[in-house]
Amino acid sequence: MRWALRDISFNVARGEVLGIVGQNGAGKSCLLKILSRITRPTEGRARLHGSVSSMLEAGTSFHLELTGRENIRLSGAILGMSKSEIEARMDEIIGFSEIEEYLDTPVKFYSSGMFMRLGFAVAAHLETDIMLIDEVLTVGDERFQRRCIEKMRKVANSGRTILFVSHDVDIVKQLCHRAILIQDGRLAMVGTPERVVAEHLAAMGGAKVAGPVSLPAGLA
């Protein structure tokens, strides 16, 4: 049996932006699915203190038979928001997503880019304590990606916590306070985004970056 994740242990402080990097198949997306309660861990547990919104791969956060507008309302209701609170944020969510003309179409007809635009807009504007984001910035044009980055900065500055999976190491270095490297389902390194990204790139190139590797006993 091959473990998707094994011996993963770390803490994230309130208001921190944590980058998660690693090669394809390392276990990054699996980790976010466990944290978002989509996947149940075989062993161990994940403790999250506060409300959580997630923007994972297309389709995992929405009910496919519902329209975009209905999914916004459903997402808010699941988070415990009142109808008036959801409606108060509706225009901002729709405006950010830039897919207003498709809001009353079932999301099963959306392209992957439309999924990501609406999913990010919902996750970013429903004001949960924790955001889990998986490769959302890989879809869409450069202008929309810049808007997402700026929104994530504002979210982080407001005191919300973000866990951010990305293959774009430049964005990880721009946005994150710390980063972790996952290799073959195990936690290989924790440290500054610059050091973790350097280790990740070296591992992909078959080289090793000089210097000690930081392994966590607990990351407050």
C-alpha positions in Angstrom: 0.0 0.0 0.0 1.2 3.5 -0.9 0.3 6.3 1.5 -0.9 9.6 -0.1 0.3 11.4 3.0 2.3 10.2 5.9 3.6 11.8 9.1 2.4 15.3 8.2 2.4 17.6 11.2 2.3 21.4 11.2 0.6 24.4 12.8 -0.5 27.6 11.1 -0.9 30.9 13.0 -4.0 33.0 12.7 -3.5 35.6 9.9 -0.6 33.6 8.3 -0.3 32.8 4.6 1.3 29.4 4.3 2.5 28.2 0.9 2.5 24.5 0.0 4.8 23.3 -2.7 5.8 20.0 -4.2 5.9 18.0 -7.4 2.7 16.6 -9.0 1.5 13.7 -6.9 3.3 14.7 -3.8 0.1 15.0 -1.8 -0.6 18.8 -1.7 -4.2 18.6 -3.0 -4.9 15.6 -0.8 -3.8 17.6 2.2 -6.2 20.4 1.4 -9.1 18.0 0.8 -8.5 16.6 4.3 -8.4 20.0 5.8 -11.6 21.0 3.9 -13.4 17.8 5.1 -13.8 16.4 1.6 -11.5 13.4 2.4 -11.4 11.6 5.7 -7.9 10.8 6.9 -7.1 7.1 7.5 -5.0 8.1 10.5 -4.5 11.2 12.6 -6.7 14.3 12.7 -6.8 17.9 11.4 -7.9 20.6 13.8 -9.2 23.9 12.4 -10.3 26.7 14.6 -12.8 28.9 12.8 -14.9 28.8 9.7 -13.4 27.5 6.5 -13.9 28.3 2.8 -12.1 26.3 0.1 -11.3 26.8 -3.6 -10.1 23.4 -4.7 -10.1 21.8 -8.1 -13.0 22.7 -10.4 -16.3 21.1 -9.2 -15.4 20.1 -5.7 -16.9 23.1 -4.1 -20.2 23.4 -6.0 -23.4 21.5 -6.5 -23.3 20.9 -10.3 -27.1 21.0 -10.8 -27.5 24.4 -9.2 -26.8 27.7 -10.9 -23.9 30.0 -10.0 -26.2 32.3 -8.0 -27.7 29.3 -6.1 -24.3 28.0 -5.3 -23.3 31.3 -3.9 -26.3 31.2 -1.6 -25.7 27.6 -0.7 -22.0 28.2 0.1 -23.0 31.1 2.4 -25.7 29.0 4.1 -23.3 26.1 4.7 -21.0 28.7 6.5 -23.8 29.7 8.7 -24.5 33.1 7.1 -28.0 34.6 7.1 -29.8 35.3 3.9 -29.3 39.0 4.3 -25.6 38.6 4.9 -25.3 36.5 1.7 -27.3 39.0 -0.4 -25.2 41.9 1.0 -22.1 40.3 -0.6 -23.8 39.0 -3.7 -23.0 41.9 -6.0 -19.4 42.0 -4.9 -18.9 38.3 -5.6 -20.6 38.5 -9.0 -18.6 41.6 -9.9 -15.3 40.0 -9.0 -16.0 36.8 -10.9 -16.8 38.6 -14.1 -19.3 35.9 -15.2 -22.5 37.8 -14.5 -24.3 36.7 -17.7 -23.9 33.0 -16.7 -24.9 33.3 -13.0 -28.3 31.8 -13.7 -26.9 28.8 -15.7 -26.3 25.5 -13.9 -22.6 25.3 -13.1 -22.3 21.9 -14.7 -22.1 23.8 -18.0 -19.3 26.1 -16.8 -15.8 25.9 -18.2 -12.9 25.2 -15.8 -12.0 28.9 -15.9 -15.6 30.0 -15.0 -15.5 27.5 -12.1 -12.3 28.9 -10.8 -13.4 32.6 -11.2 -16.6 32.0 -9.3 -15.1 29.7 -6.7 -12.4 32.1 -5.9 -14.8 35.0 -5.7 -17.0 33.0 -3.3 -14.1 31.9 -1.1 -12.6 35.4 -0.9 -15.7 37.4 -0.2 -17.6 35.2 2.3 -15.2 36.3 5.1 -14.4 33.0 6.7 -11.5 32.7 9.2 -9.6 30.2 6.9 -9.2 30.0 3.2 -7.9 26.9 1.4 -6.8 27.6 -2.2 -5.5 25.0 -4.7 -3.9 26.3 -7.9 -6.7 28.9 -8.5 -4.3 31.3 -10.1 -3.4 28.9 -13.0 -6.7 29.6 -14.7 -7.7 32.9 -16.3 -5.8 35.7 -17.9 -3.0 37.7 -16.4 -5.2 40.5 -15.4 -7.5 38.3 -13.4 -4.6 36.5 -11.8 -3.3 39.9 -10.6 -6.7 40.7 -9.2 -6.7 37.4 -7.3 -3.2 38.1 -5.9 -4.2 41.6 -4.7 -7.4 40.2 -3.2 -5.4 37.5 -1.3 -3.1 40.2 0.1 -6.1 42.1 1.4 -7.6 38.9 2.8 -4.3 38.2 4.6 -4.0 41.7 5.9 -7.5 41.5 7.4 -6.3 38.7 9.7 -7.7 35.7 7.9 -5.5 32.6 7.5 -4.7 31.2 4.0 -3.2 27.9 2.9 -2.1 28.2 -0.6 -1.0 25.3 -3.0 0.7 26.4 -6.1 3.3 25.4 -8.7 4.0 29.1 -9.4 6.9 29.6 -7.0 7.1 33.3 -7.8 3.6 33.8 -6.4 4.4 31.7 -3.4 7.4 34.0 -2.6 5.3 37.1 -3.2 2.3 36.1 -1.0 3.4 33.7 1.7 4.9 34.3 5.1 6.1 30.7 5.3 6.1 27.6 3.1 6.2 23.8 3.4 7.6 21.3 1.0 5.9 18.0 0.5 7.8 15.2 -1.2 6.3 11.7 -1.7 3.5 12.4 0.8 5.9 13.5 3.6 6.8 16.8 5.0 10.3 17.5 3.8 10.9 21.1 4.8 9.4 24.1 6.5 10.8 27.6 6.3 10.8 30.9 4.5 9.2 30.8 1.1 12.6 31.6 -0.5 14.4 28.6 1.1 11.6 26.2 0.6 11.2 27.2 -3.1 14.9 26.8 -3.6 14.9 23.4 -2.1 11.9 22.4 -4.2 13.5 23.6 -7.4 16.8 21.9 -6.5 15.0 18.6 -5.9 13.2 18.8 -9.2 16.6 19.4 -10.9 18.3 16.6 -9.0 20.6 18.9 -7.0 20.6 19.7 -3.3 20.6 23.1 -1.8 23.3 23.5 0.8 22.2 24.3 4.3 20.1 22.7 7.0 16.6 21.5 6.4 14.0 22.6 8.9 11.7 19.8 10.1 8.8 20.8 12.4 8.2 19.8 16.0 5.3 22.3 15.9 4.9 25.5 14.0 3.2 28.2 15.9 
